[in-house]
Amino acid sequence: MIDLNDKLIDEISELAPEEIIKKFSPEEVESLTIKIIQQTAKLESDLKEREEKEHYMRQQLIKEFGAKPIISLFLTGEDEVEINLIISGVINTFPERIGIFDGFELLSFIANLLHIPEKRQRVDNALARYQGPINQTPLATVDYQVYGRKVAHWLNFGVNPKPKIHWFKKINIFGKEV
């Protein structure tokens, strides 16, 4: 029985059908086919579940923030999180790259933090104060402390319709680095 892993899948994907037949026995080909089908089904199931969660969060954000700015976050790498401040009324679609649950969880987490009045007020005040050039002057530095843990060192806001990218490194959330 072949142990199907990413490396093996990559190798197989580069082989022509006749090479696969030469390299593997009929039983191994059948086993590989079944495993790939199962893996594909799981990926599709995971994608559907993520899309349902993203849809729910999008609706919650629209309900909560309405025409106010919405902070959207999504993971773009193992240890980097991109923060966008979107001044577009309501959020029509999530960024397509919200590809993994850690990103979704972090989005939920920050959105929930903004329910804390004093934290939300600092954000609102910074937005109201800001008169500088688009994407050049930071609006605010916001420290989020939850259960005594510093979650984000700073938030740097910009008001460009295509917001400037700002990076976090190694954010620690509930004991897990994302």
Secondary structure by P-SEA (a helix, b strand, c coil): cccccaaaaaaaaaccaaaaaaaccaaaaaaaaaaaaaaaaaaaaaaaaaaaaaaaaaaaaaaaccccbbbbbbbccccbbbbbbcccccccccccccccaaaaaaaaaaaaaaccaaaaaaaaaaaaaccccccccccbbbbbbccccccccbbbbbccccccbbbbcccccccccc
